[in-house]
Amino acid sequence: MHPISAADSVSLAVQRTKEFLFRPFTWGTYLKLGLVAILTEGIGSSFHSGSHSTSSPGTGLGSGLPFNFTPEVIAAIIAAVVVAIVLGIVILYFITRLRFAFFHCLVHNTKQIRPGWEFYREQAGRFFWMNLGVGFCFLLIVALIAIPFVGGFWRLIHDTAPGGQPDIMQVLALVLPLIPIVILLGLAGLAIDVVLRDWMLPHYALDDASAGEAWQEVWANVTAEKRQFLVYALLRLILPMIAGMAVFVVLLIPGLVLAGAAGAAIYTVHSSFADATGAAMVAGIAIQGFFAVVAFGFALLASVCLGGPVSTAVREYAIIFYAGHYPALGEILEQTPPPAFGVITNP
């Protein structure tokens, strides 16, 4: 497959998205693929790190804080954080498996998720651990950068009298230097995500490559055509933002109408059963829950219907562009006719 410019890949991605989702079109398959596309493109791993300092000797635990945390509360918070981290890691693993399965669907033009889910189990596992390691290193860098600012904010809070307001100039002195740092870290995170998911993942899937082998291939391709990869990275950042804003505008008015209708229905039911007891109270809660679930279902349906094609087009764009620089991927896309549903091919 000959190299395709980053700009020309956009129209091809849109065309392949139409063919993949709408030819032929069935509601069940469309909703399934749209949901998988949103999960794989819209959910990533996010880590939040916090730091705290012990109080000065003799002041007692939490005396400089607005809340006095007891040992039991601290233990509960730690347990909740541990559970949240473990749950987040498990979710990230399943999302990684889905990314490989969806990659298989788009590359081989199949609409079945299970074949790719099973076929790339080992590759997805190694890719998951590599992502986890990269994420940990990135968080470590963020934590090291944040240490001076955390200390500054801690001193500001400690020096502020109870019930008083912190000095605005001191707040600005701490916040303003953070703005460019946050922007740079955000761009670095996006760049890492593009390198991992758009360029290294295909090598893991098709070549069963290690992290070092995949990175060497990616680096060789990038250095060979720096300009095209830079344009791709810019479009990869800008186009999903534009598409996301368009989806938001389309959903804004229907969403407000739906939210208003659901809110009015729940408020009416709540008012009607405000003084109810026993079975009547349970019935009122059940009816309110029903309206809430219906509203959520409509919101999810609209999101999948509109966000699914956008998320699919993003992944198609990544595949088409990189296929022109990665022969193994390009050869698969040029296969005619495309593999039948459910057929597993090992390039």
Rosetta blueprint (number, residue, H / E / L):
1 M L
2 H L
3 P L
4 I L
5 S L
6 A L
7 A L
8 D H
9 S H
10 V H
11 S H
12 L H
13 A H
14 V H
15 Q H
16 R H
17 T H
18 K H
19 E H
20 F H
21 L H
22 F H
23 R L
24 P L
25 F L
26 T L
27 W H
28 G H
29 T H
30 Y H
31 L H
32 K H
33 L H
34 G H
35 L H
36 V H
37 A H
38 I H
39 L H
40 T H
41 E H
42 G H
43 I L
44 G L
45 S L
46 S L
47 F L
48 H L
49 S L
50 G L
51 S L
52 H L
53 S L
54 T L
55 S L
56 S L
57 P L
58 G L
59 T L
60 G L
61 L L
62 G L
63 S L
64 G L
65 L L
66 P L
67 F L
68 N L
69 F L
70 T L
71 P H
72 E H
73 V H
74 I H
75 A H
76 A H
77 I H
78 I H
79 A H
80 A H
81 V H
82 V H
83 V H
84 A H
85 I H
86 V H
87 L H
88 G H
89 I H
90 V H
91 I H
92 L H
93 Y H
94 F H
95 I H
96 T H
97 R H
98 L H
99 R H
100 F H
101 A H
102 F H
103 F H
104 H H
105 C H
106 L H
107 V H
108 H H
109 N L
110 T L
111 K L
112 Q L
113 I L
114 R H
115 P H
116 G H
117 W H
118 E H
119 F H
120 Y L
121 R H
122 E H
123 Q H
124 A H
125 G H
126 R H
127 F H
128 F H
129 W H
130 M H
131 N H
132 L H
133 G H
134 V H
135 G H
136 F H
137 C H
138 F H
139 L H
140 L H
141 I H
142 V H
143 A H
144 L H
145 I H
146 A H
147 I H
148 P H
149 F H
150 V H
151 G H
152 G H
153 F H
154 W H
155 R H
156 L H
157 I H
158 H H
159 D H
160 T L
161 A L
162 P L
163 G L
164 G L
165 Q L
166 P L
167 D L
168 I H
169 M H
170 Q H
171 V H
172 L H
173 A H
174 L H
175 V H
176 L L
177 P L
178 L H
179 I H
180 P H
181 I H
182 V H
183 I H
184 L H
185 L H
186 G H
187 L H
188 A H
189 G H
190 L H
191 A H
192 I H
193 D H
194 V H
195 V H
196 L H
197 R H
198 D H
199 W H
200 M H
201 L H
202 P H
203 H H
204 Y H
205 A H
206 L H
207 D H
208 D L
209 A L
210 S L
211 A H
212 G H
213 E H
214 A H
215 W H
216 Q H
217 E H
218 V H
219 W H
220 A H
221 N H
222 V H
223 T H
224 A H
225 E L
226 K H
227 R H
228 Q H
229 F H
230 L H
231 V H
232 Y H
233 A H
234 L H
235 L H
236 R H
237 L H
238 I H
239 L H
240 P H
241 M H
242 I H
243 A H
244 G H
245 M H
246 A H
247 V H
248 F H
249 V H
250 V H
251 L H
252 L H
253 I H
254 P H
255 G H
256 L H
257 V H
258 L H
259 A H
260 G H
261 A H
262 A H
263 G H
264 A H
265 A H
266 I H
267 Y H
268 T H
269 V H
270 H H
271 S H
272 S H
273 F L
274 A L
275 D L
276 A L
277 T L
278 G L
279 A H
280 A H
281 M H
282 V H
283 A H
284 G H
285 I H
286 A H
287 I H
288 Q H
289 G H
290 F H
291 F H
292 A H
293 V H
294 V H
295 A H
296 F H
297 G H
298 F H
299 A H
300 L H
301 L H
302 A H
303 S H
304 V H
305 C H
306 L H
307 G H
308 G H
309 P H
310 V H
311 S H
312 T H
313 A H
314 V H
315 R H
316 E H
317 Y H
318 A H
319 I H
320 I H
321 F H
322 Y H
323 A H
324 G L
325 H L
326 Y L
327 P H
328 A H
329 L H
330 G H
331 E H
332 I H
333 L H
334 E L
335 Q L
336 T L
337 P L
338 P L
339 P L
340 A L
341 F L
342 G L
343 V L
344 I L
345 T L
346 N L
347 P L
